[in-house]
Amino acid sequence: QVQLVESGGGLVQAGGSLRLSCAASGSTFSAYAMAWFRQAPGKEREFVAAISWSGSTTAYADAVKGLLTISRDNAKNTVYLQMNSLKPEDTAVYYCAARPSPYGVLRRGQNDYTYWGQGTQVTVSS
């Protein structure tokens, strides 16, 4: 199995930046596509971004295109989410997820992902 641990969350002011990290262990990290989801208080968990096992292909939710960047470093077994120009509506618990990806297909549904981290809180103040 794959163990995922998120870090890098915190409190920032609107317009600020954060970089979230997700460290993976327990399996072959490069064989998995990775994704970030987020869940705001009282709302459904939503897709944020995904990246293929090679890092060559990415996908983003429309709301975050141009503002967030997902990347991965397979040598470090880590996936990142760089968040810039943060807004109060970005406040949420951010979750890292992984799924086997033999063909590099990126998926956006929660049910498409097998492994999940515990989440890291991001709070953006105005």
C-alpha positions as CSV (number, residue, x, y, z in Angstrom):
1,Q,0.0,0.0,0.0
2,V,0.9,3.7,-0.3
3,Q,1.1,6.0,2.7
4,L,0.6,9.7,2.0
5,V,1.4,12.5,4.4
6,E,0.6,16.1,3.6
7,S,2.4,19.1,5.0
8,G,2.8,22.8,4.3
9,G,-0.6,24.1,5.2
10,G,-1.1,27.1,7.4
11,L,-2.6,30.6,7.7
12,V,-1.9,33.2,5.1
13,Q,-3.3,36.5,4.1
14,A,-5.2,37.0,0.8
15,G,-2.7,37.3,-2.0
16,G,-0.1,35.2,-0.3
17,S,1.4,31.9,-1.3
18,L,1.8,28.4,0.1
19,R,3.4,25.2,-1.2
20,L,1.9,22.0,-0.1
21,S,3.9,18.8,0.0
22,C,2.7,15.2,-0.1
23,A,5.3,12.6,0.9
24,A,4.6,9.0,-0.2
25,S,6.0,5.8,1.1
26,G,5.4,2.1,1.1
27,S,5.2,1.4,-2.7
28,T,6.6,2.5,-6.1
29,F,5.7,6.2,-6.1
30,S,6.4,6.7,-9.8
31,A,3.8,4.1,-10.7
32,Y,1.0,6.3,-9.4
33,A,-0.8,9.3,-10.7
34,M,-1.3,11.9,-8.0
35,A,-3.9,14.5,-7.3
36,W,-4.9,17.2,-4.9
37,F,-8.5,17.6,-3.6
38,R,-9.9,20.1,-1.2
39,Q,-12.9,20.4,1.1
40,A,-14.1,23.6,2.5
41,P,-16.3,23.6,5.7
42,G,-19.9,22.5,4.8
43,K,-19.0,21.7,1.2
44,E,-18.3,18.7,-0.9
45,R,-14.7,17.6,-1.6
46,E,-13.6,18.9,-4.9
47,F,-10.9,18.1,-7.4
48,V,-8.0,20.6,-7.6
49,A,-5.3,19.2,-9.7
50,A,-3.7,15.9,-10.9
51,I,-0.4,14.8,-12.4
52,S,0.7,11.7,-14.3
53,W,3.3,9.3,-13.0
54,S,5.9,10.9,-15.2
55,G,5.0,14.4,-14.4
56,S,4.6,15.2,-18.1
57,T,0.8,15.7,-18.0
58,T,-1.3,17.8,-15.6
59,A,-4.9,18.6,-15.1
60,Y,-6.5,21.4,-13.1
61,A,-10.0,22.5,-12.0
62,D,-11.2,25.5,-14.0
63,A,-11.3,27.6,-10.9
64,V,-7.6,27.2,-10.2
65,K,-6.0,27.3,-13.7
66,G,-3.2,29.7,-13.8
67,L,-3.1,30.1,-10.0
68,L,-2.0,26.7,-8.8
69,T,0.8,24.4,-10.1
70,I,1.1,20.7,-9.3
71,S,4.5,19.0,-9.7
72,R,6.2,15.9,-8.5
73,D,9.7,14.7,-7.7
74,N,9.8,11.0,-8.0
75,A,13.4,10.8,-6.6
76,K,12.0,12.3,-3.4
77,N,8.6,10.5,-3.5
78,T,6.9,13.8,-3.2
79,V,4.2,15.7,-5.0
80,Y,3.7,19.5,-4.6
81,L,1.0,22.0,-5.0
82,Q,2.2,25.6,-5.4
83,M,-0.6,28.0,-4.5
84,N,-0.3,31.7,-5.4
85,S,-2.6,34.6,-5.2
86,L,-4.6,32.9,-2.5
87,K,-8.1,34.0,-1.8
88,P,-10.4,33.4,1.3
89,E,-12.4,31.0,-0.8
90,D,-9.4,28.8,-1.1
91,T,-9.7,28.0,2.6
92,A,-10.1,24.3,2.9
93,V,-8.5,21.0,4.0
94,Y,-6.3,19.9,1.2
95,Y,-5.9,16.2,0.6
96,C,-3.3,14.3,-1.4
97,A,-4.5,11.2,-3.3
98,A,-2.9,8.5,-5.4
99,R,-4.1,5.8,-7.9
100,P,-2.3,3.2,-10.1
101,S,-1.7,4.8,-13.5
102,P,-0.4,2.3,-16.0
103,Y,-1.5,4.4,-19.0
104,G,-1.1,7.9,-17.6
105,V,-4.8,8.7,-17.7
106,L,-5.7,11.6,-15.3
107,R,-9.0,11.3,-13.4
108,R,-11.0,13.9,-11.5
109,G,-13.3,11.8,-9.3
110,Q,-12.8,11.0,-5.7
111,N,-13.7,7.4,-6.4
112,D,-10.9,7.1,-8.9
113,Y,-8.2,7.3,-6.2
114,T,-7.2,4.5,-4.0
115,Y,-5.0,6.1,-1.4
116,W,-5.5,9.3,0.6
117,G,-3.6,11.4,3.1
118,Q,-5.0,12.8,6.2
119,G,-5.2,16.4,4.9
120,T,-3.6,19.7,5.7
121,Q,-5.5,22.8,6.6
122,V,-5.1,25.9,4.5
123,T,-6.7,29.1,5.9
124,V,-6.6,32.3,3.9
125,S,-7.6,35.5,5.8
126,S,-8.9,38.7,4.3
